[in-house]
Amino acid sequence: MVVKKSMTVEEFSEFSGCSVWTVRKKCKKGELPAMKAGKRWKVLAQEYVDRQLAKE
């Protein structure tokens, strides 16, 4: 699976099937690997996928 290294909240929402609101909430709580770039969140999508694969 090829995944972009980082995604906007909107891109990750579409990728994961979660709502934009849920993705933002998980970023703020630290439940997703993410960083804040100015006022916007960037989800570290590759790190998320790696973590999910490690759980299996």
Secondary structure, DSSP 8 states (H G I E B T S, - for coil): ----S-EEHHHHHHHHT--HHHHHHHHHHT-S-EEEETTEEEE-HHHHHHHHHHH-
